[in-house]
Amino acid sequence: MSGVLLGLLAGLFLLDVPIAVAIGLASVAAFAYQGDFPLITAVQRMYGGVDSFPLMAVPLFLYAGGLMETGGISRRIVAFADSLVGWLPGGLAAVAVASAMFFAGISGSAAADTAAVGGILVPAMISRGYAPAFSGAVQAAGGSIGVVIPPSIPMIIFGFLTGASIGRLFAGGILPGVLMGVSLIAVSALVSRRRGYGSSQAFSLGRVWHSFRDALWALGAPVVILGGILGGVFTATESAAVAVGYALVVGRFVYRELRWADVPAILVRGSITAAVILFIISAASAFSWLLAIEDIPARLSTALLRLTDDPVVLMLLVNAVLLVAGTFVETTASLILLVPVIVPLAPKLGVDLTQLGVIVVMNLAIGMLTPPLGICLIVSCTLANERVAAISRAVMPFLLVLLADLLLVSFWPPLTTWLGR
């Protein structure tokens, strides 16, 4: 059965069949071929895969991100970031990354992060003489932080798959996300200095204070979300509902930029995106159950262990597998297909589930910057009106520094475990 399951899946991927459909068809075909289970079992497994309280956070965080973008919260976050780092060489590039870091504490989605901030800053960078490819590359790299700094939809899915504490995963992602942001700002400043991209203004404490006051309610969103989770006031799923309520109140009654007429379109967009994610999870749940029946995850884990018993080499191998998967397979599908294989290796790797979860998500975040399936890259290409090949070349310096960050997170546990404790 495993040959039918994996062979058909690979064939459907090569035919460019949508990922959820490919996984679902391969699973149903394997059920039919195996013959010991009625086909209704596939439906039951698909339904059970999304019948989960933690997964309710997925659509809720997408709604919150849409409400905040339309309600003026994103624009104020960008203005505050500009006052903090806009004085650096290539100031707008640094602002793009810093804004993405702030917005990451709200949206939980790299694509939403890239689109919300990039829609403002990519055109602004191009109009001030920044190369379109560089502008798109900076925004794509910054947007990838959206799934590392909590709240994070991939971390919610990892916690759902493994039983790891989502609160601890969120806490574990904070320092690595900040490390990624600071590294990307440094690279953007170095590249901008070499290319002669100037800063937009001198640093001013008065301007920082003024923009901070204007953005105070906007900055309150990540404080409420993360503070509530880390303080034990509410769960990650409940925090998503709080984020929706907060965004609605601030956008409609404080900033008064959100109209009631805007809400239905925001809910429709968020629901469509959530439906795609949950359809992939649903199909992959049946697929994962079949893998478990065939004991494939344990066999693959054993095969990796036969290659080496050195934890350092094994960690490098795991990172390499995840990086390749992130390049070719959508994030949610990668999590569901690979996490059952990797989790049994955690004791040999010398890591706990929190550190492993952050490592997995960072790898897949880096995969969002690489073709052919890099979602942040694709969104940035649209915003910059530039070819994928051009932005792929421009993103290389950012990619290299993110790989260095990944190695640091992989081999220095306090970066992911200290805040969780």
C-alpha positions as CSV (number, residue, x, y, z in Angstrom):
1,M,0.0,0.0,0.0
2,S,2.8,2.4,0.8
3,G,4.0,2.2,-2.8
4,V,0.6,3.2,-4.1
5,L,0.2,6.0,-1.6
6,L,3.6,7.6,-2.1
7,G,3.9,6.8,-5.8
8,L,0.6,8.3,-6.7
9,L,1.3,11.4,-4.5
10,A,4.6,12.0,-6.3
11,G,2.9,11.5,-9.7
12,L,0.1,14.0,-8.9
13,F,2.6,16.5,-7.6
14,L,4.5,16.2,-10.9
15,L,1.3,16.8,-12.8
16,D,0.8,20.0,-10.7
17,V,-2.4,18.9,-9.1
18,P,-3.4,21.1,-6.2
19,I,-1.7,19.8,-3.0
20,A,-4.9,19.1,-1.0
21,V,-6.5,17.3,-4.0
22,A,-3.3,15.3,-4.6
23,I,-3.0,14.2,-1.0
24,G,-6.8,13.4,-0.9
25,L,-6.8,11.4,-4.1
26,A,-3.6,9.4,-3.1
27,S,-5.2,8.6,0.3
28,V,-8.5,7.4,-1.2
29,A,-6.7,5.3,-3.8
30,A,-4.6,3.7,-1.0
31,F,-7.7,3.0,1.0
32,A,-9.3,1.3,-2.0
33,Y,-6.2,-0.7,-2.8
34,Q,-5.6,-1.8,0.8
35,G,-9.2,-3.1,1.0
36,D,-9.3,-3.7,4.8
37,F,-11.1,-0.5,5.5
38,P,-14.3,0.9,3.9
39,L,-13.9,4.2,2.0
40,I,-16.0,5.9,4.6
41,T,-13.0,5.6,6.9
42,A,-11.2,8.2,4.7
43,V,-14.0,10.6,5.2
44,Q,-14.1,10.0,8.9
45,R,-10.3,10.6,9.1
46,M,-10.6,13.8,7.1
47,Y,-13.4,15.1,9.3
48,G,-11.5,14.1,12.5
49,G,-8.4,15.9,11.3
50,V,-10.0,19.3,11.4
51,D,-12.5,18.7,14.3
52,S,-10.1,20.4,16.7
53,F,-10.3,23.3,19.1
54,P,-6.7,24.6,18.5
55,L,-7.4,24.8,14.7
56,M,-10.2,27.3,15.3
57,A,-7.3,29.8,15.7
58,V,-6.4,29.6,12.0
59,P,-9.5,31.5,10.6
60,L,-9.7,33.8,13.6
61,F,-6.1,35.1,13.2
62,L,-6.7,35.6,9.5
63,Y,-9.8,37.7,10.3
64,A,-7.8,39.7,12.8
65,G,-5.1,40.4,10.2
66,G,-7.6,41.6,7.7
67,L,-9.4,43.8,10.2
68,M,-6.2,45.4,11.3
69,E,-5.0,46.1,7.7
70,T,-8.3,47.8,6.8
71,G,-8.7,49.5,10.1
72,G,-5.5,51.6,9.9
73,I,-3.5,49.6,12.4
74,S,-1.0,48.4,9.8
75,R,-0.3,51.9,8.5
76,R,0.4,53.2,12.1
77,I,2.7,50.3,12.8
78,V,4.7,51.2,9.6
79,A,4.9,54.9,10.7
80,F,6.2,53.9,14.1
81,A,8.8,51.5,12.6
82,D,9.9,54.3,10.3
83,S,10.6,56.6,13.3
84,L,12.7,53.9,14.9
85,V,14.9,52.6,12.0
86,G,14.1,54.9,9.1
87,W,17.4,56.9,9.7
88,L,19.5,53.8,8.8
89,P,21.1,53.5,5.3
90,G,18.3,52.3,3.1
91,G,15.9,53.5,5.7
92,L,12.8,52.2,4.0
93,A,14.2,48.7,3.7
94,A,14.9,48.6,7.4
95,V,11.3,49.9,8.0
96,A,9.9,47.1,5.8
97,V,11.6,44.5,8.1
98,A,10.8,46.2,11.4
99,S,7.1,46.7,10.3
100,A,6.9,43.0,9.4
101,M,8.2,42.1,12.9
102,F,5.5,44.2,14.5
103,F,2.8,42.9,12.2
104,A,4.0,39.3,12.8
105,G,2.7,39.7,16.3
106,I,-0.8,40.1,15.0
107,S,-1.4,38.1,11.8
108,G,0.2,34.6,12.3
109,S,0.6,34.3,8.5
110,A,3.7,35.1,6.4
111,A,1.6,35.8,3.3
112,A,-0.6,38.2,5.2
113,D,2.4,39.9,6.8
114,T,4.1,40.4,3.4
115,A,1.0,41.7,1.7
116,A,-0.1,44.0,4.5
117,V,3.3,45.8,5.0
118,G,4.5,45.4,1.4
119,G,1.4,47.0,-0.1
120,I,2.5,50.2,1.6
121,L,6.3,50.0,1.5
122,V,7.3,48.3,-1.7
123,P,5.8,51.0,-3.9
124,A,7.3,53.6,-1.6
125,M,10.8,52.1,-1.9
126,I,10.6,51.9,-5.7
127,S,9.4,55.5,-5.9
128,R,12.5,56.6,-3.9
129,G,14.9,54.9,-6.3
130,Y,15.3,51.4,-4.7
131,A,15.6,48.7,-7.3
132,P,12.3,46.8,-7.7
133,A,14.0,43.4,-7.2
134,F,15.7,44.6,-4.0
135,S,12.5,46.1,-2.7
136,G,10.6,42.9,-3.3
137,A,13.4,40.8,-1.8
138,V,13.5,42.9,1.4
139,Q,9.8,42.6,1.9
140,A,9.7,38.8,1.1
141,A,12.5,38.2,3.7
142,G,10.7,40.4,6.3
143,G,7.4,38.7,5.7
144,S,8.9,35.3,6.4
145,I,9.2,36.3,10.1
146,G,5.4,36.3,10.2
147,V,5.3,32.6,11.0
148,V,8.1,32.7,13.6
149,I,7.2,35.6,15.9
150,P,3.9,34.5,17.6
151,P,1.0,34.1,17.0
152,S,2.0,31.6,14.3
153,I,-0.4,29.4,12.3
154,P,2.3,26.8,11.6
155,M,3.1,26.6,15.3
156,I,-0.5,26.0,16.1
157,I,-0.5,23.1,13.5
158,F,2.7,21.7,15.0
159,G,1.2,21.8,18.5
160,F,-1.9,20.1,17.2
161,L,0.1,17.3,15.5
162,T,2.5,16.7,18.4
163,G,0.6,17.7,21.6
164,A,3.3,20.3,22.3
165,S,2.2,23.3,24.3
166,I,1.2,26.0,21.8
167,G,1.9,28.7,24.5
168,R,5.5,27.4,24.9
169,L,5.9,27.2,21.1
170,F,4.8,30.9,20.9
171,A,7.2,31.9,23.6
172,G,10.0,29.9,21.9
173,G,9.5,31.8,18.7
174,I,9.9,35.3,20.1
175,L,13.7,35.5,20.4
176,P,14.4,33.6,17.1
177,G,12.0,36.0,15.4
178,V,13.8,39.0,16.8
179,L,17.1,37.5,15.8
180,M,15.9,37.1,12.2
181,G,14.6,40.7,12.1
182,V,17.8,42.3,13.5
183,S,19.9,40.2,11.0
184,L,17.7,41.2,8.1
185,I,17.9,44.9,9.0
186,A,21.7,44.7,9.2
187,V,21.9,43.0,5.8
188,S,19.5,45.6,4.2
189,A,21.6,48.4,5.7
190,L,24.8,47.0,4.3
191,V,23.4,46.4,0.8
192,S,21.8,49.8,0.8
193,R,25.0,51.6,1.8
194,R,26.9,49.8,-1.0
195,R,24.2,50.7,-3.5
196,G,23.7,54.3,-2.3
197,Y,20.2,54.0,-1.1
198,G,19.8,56.9,1.4
199,S,17.8,57.2,4.6
200,S,14.6,59.2,4.6
201,Q,15.3,61.3,7.7
202,A,17.5,61.9,10.7
203,F,16.7,60.1,14.0
204,S,14.4,62.1,16.2
205,L,13.2,61.2,19.7
206,G,10.3,63.6,19.2
207,R,9.2,61.8,16.1
208,V,9.5,58.4,17.8
209,W,7.3,59.7,20.6
210,H,4.7,61.2,18.3
211,S,4.4,58.1,16.1
212,F,4.3,55.9,19.3
213,R,1.4,57.8,20.7
214,D,-0.5,57.5,17.3
215,A,0.3,53.8,17.1
216,L,-0.3,53.0,20.8
217,W,-3.6,51.2,20.2
218,A,-2.1,49.4,17.2
219,L,0.9,48.2,19.3
220,G,-1.5,47.1,22.0
221,A,-2.7,44.2,19.8
222,P,0.5,42.0,20.1
223,V,0.8,43.0,23.7
224,V,-2.7,41.8,24.5
225,I,-2.3,38.6,22.4
226,L,1.1,37.5,23.7
227,G,0.6,38.8,27.2
228,G,-2.7,36.9,27.6
229,I,-1.1,33.7,26.3
230,L,2.1,33.9,28.3
231,G,0.3,35.1,31.4
232,G,-2.1,32.2,31.3
233,V,-5.2,34.4,30.9
234,F,-6.3,32.6,27.8
235,T,-5.3,29.9,25.4
236,A,-3.8,30.4,21.9
237,T,-7.2,29.8,20.3
238,E,-9.0,32.1,22.7
239,S,-6.3,34.8,22.0
240,A,-7.3,34.6,18.3
241,A,-10.9,35.5,19.2
242,V,-9.6,38.3,21.5
243,A,-7.5,39.6,18.5
244,V,-10.6,39.7,16.3
245,G,-12.6,41.7,18.9
246,Y,-9.6,44.0,19.6
247,A,-9.1,44.7,15.9
248,L,-12.8,45.4,15.3
249,V,-13.1,47.8,18.3
250,V,-9.9,49.7,17.5
251,G,-10.4,49.9,13.8
252,R,-14.1,51.0,14.0
253,F,-14.3,53.1,17.2
254,V,-10.8,54.3,18.0
255,Y,-9.2,55.0,14.6
256,R,-12.6,55.1,12.8
257,E,-11.2,53.8,9.5
258,L,-13.0,50.5,9.5
259,R,-16.5,50.7,8.0
260,W,-19.2,48.1,8.8
261,A,-19.5,47.6,5.0
262,D,-15.8,46.5,4.9
263,V,-16.4,43.6,7.3
264,P,-18.1,41.1,5.0
265,A,-15.3,41.2,2.4
266,I,-12.7,40.8,5.1
267,L,-14.5,37.7,6.5
268,V,-14.9,36.2,3.0
269,R,-11.2,36.6,2.2
270,G,-10.2,35.2,5.6
271,S,-12.6,32.3,5.2
272,I,-11.3,31.4,1.7
273,T,-7.7,31.3,2.9
274,A,-8.7,29.3,6.1
275,A,-10.7,26.9,4.0
276,V,-7.6,26.2,1.8
277,I,-5.4,25.6,4.8
278,L,-8.0,23.4,6.6
279,F,-8.7,21.4,3.4
280,I,-5.0,20.5,3.2
281,I,-5.0,19.5,6.9
282,S,-8.1,17.5,6.4
283,A,-6.7,15.5,3.4
284,A,-3.4,15.1,5.1
285,S,-4.9,13.7,8.2
286,A,-6.2,10.7,6.3
287,F,-2.8,10.5,4.6
288,S,-1.0,10.6,7.9
289,W,-3.2,7.8,9.3
290,L,-2.3,5.6,6.4
291,L,1.4,6.4,6.9
292,A,1.0,5.4,10.6
293,I,-0.7,2.1,9.6
294,E,2.2,1.3,7.4
295,D,4.7,2.4,10.0
296,I,6.4,4.7,7.4
297,P,7.4,7.5,9.8
298,A,9.2,5.1,12.1
299,R,11.0,3.4,9.2
300,L,12.1,6.7,7.7
301,S,13.3,7.9,11.2
302,T,15.3,4.6,11.5
303,A,16.8,5.1,8.0
304,L,18.0,8.6,9.0
305,L,19.5,7.1,12.2
306,R,21.3,4.5,10.2
307,L,23.1,7.2,8.3
308,T,24.6,8.7,11.5
309,D,24.3,8.7,15.3
310,D,26.1,12.0,15.7
311,P,23.4,14.5,16.9
312,V,25.1,17.4,15.1
313,V,25.2,15.7,11.7
314,L,21.7,14.4,12.3
315,M,20.4,17.9,13.1
316,L,22.0,19.2,9.8
317,L,20.3,16.3,7.9
318,V,17.0,17.2,9.4
319,N,17.4,20.9,8.5
320,A,18.4,19.9,5.0
321,V,15.3,17.8,4.6
322,L,13.0,20.5,5.9
323,L,14.6,23.2,3.7
324,V,14.1,21.1,0.6
325,A,10.6,20.3,1.6
326,G,9.8,24.0,2.2
327,T,11.1,24.8,-1.2
328,F,8.8,22.4,-3.1
329,V,5.8,21.7,-0.7
330,E,3.3,24.1,0.8
331,T,3.9,24.8,4.5
332,T,0.9,23.1,6.0
333,A,1.4,20.0,3.9
334,S,5.1,19.9,4.8
335,L,4.2,20.0,8.5
336,I,1.7,17.2,8.3
337,L,3.9,15.0,6.1
338,L,7.3,15.5,7.9
339,V,6.5,16.1,11.6
340,P,5.6,12.5,12.3
341,V,9.0,11.5,10.8
342,I,11.0,14.1,12.7
343,V,9.4,14.0,16.1
344,P,10.7,10.5,17.0
345,L,14.2,11.8,16.3
346,A,14.0,14.5,19.1
347,P,15.7,12.4,21.8
348,K,18.6,11.6,19.5
349,L,18.8,15.3,18.5
350,G,18.9,16.4,22.1
351,V,16.1,18.8,21.8
352,D,12.6,19.2,23.3
353,L,9.4,19.6,21.4
354,T,9.5,23.4,21.8
355,Q,12.9,23.8,20.2
356,L,12.1,21.3,17.5
357,G,8.9,23.1,16.7
358,V,10.7,26.4,16.2
359,I,13.4,24.8,14.1
360,V,10.8,23.2,11.9
361,V,8.9,26.4,11.5
362,M,12.1,28.4,10.8
363,N,13.1,26.0,8.1
364,L,9.7,26.3,6.4
365,A,9.8,30.1,6.8
366,I,13.0,30.1,4.8
367,G,11.4,27.9,2.2
368,M,8.9,30.7,1.7
369,L,11.7,32.7,0.1
370,T,12.7,30.1,-2.5
371,P,11.1,29.2,-5.8
372,P,9.1,27.5,-7.0
373,L,6.6,27.6,-4.1
374,G,7.9,30.5,-2.0
375,I,4.7,32.3,-1.1
376,C,6.4,35.4,0.3
377,L,8.5,35.6,-2.9
378,I,5.4,35.3,-5.1
379,V,3.5,38.0,-3.1
380,S,6.5,40.3,-3.4
381,C,6.8,39.7,-7.1
382,T,3.3,40.9,-7.5
383,L,3.8,44.0,-5.3
384,A,7.1,45.0,-7.1
385,N,5.8,44.0,-10.5
386,E,9.1,42.1,-11.0
387,R,10.1,38.6,-12.3
388,V,10.6,35.8,-9.8
389,A,14.1,35.2,-11.1
390,A,15.2,38.8,-10.4
391,I,13.8,38.8,-6.8
392,S,15.3,35.3,-6.2
393,R,18.7,36.7,-7.0
394,A,18.2,39.7,-4.9
395,V,17.0,37.7,-1.9
396,M,20.3,35.6,-1.7
397,P,22.1,37.8,1.0
398,F,19.0,37.7,3.2
399,L,18.7,33.9,2.6
400,L,22.3,33.4,3.8
401,V,21.9,35.3,7.0
402,L,18.6,33.5,7.8
403,L,20.5,30.1,7.4
404,A,23.1,31.4,9.9
405,D,20.2,32.3,12.3
406,L,18.7,28.8,11.8
407,L,22.0,27.1,12.7
408,L,22.2,29.3,15.9
409,V,18.7,28.3,16.9
410,S,19.4,24.6,16.1
411,F,22.4,24.4,18.3
412,W,21.8,26.9,21.1
413,P,18.6,25.8,23.0
414,P,18.2,28.9,25.3
415,L,17.1,30.9,22.3
416,T,13.9,28.8,22.2
417,T,13.5,27.5,25.7
418,W,14.4,30.4,28.0
419,L,11.2,32.5,27.6
420,G,9.0,29.4,27.7
421,R,10.4,28.5,31.1
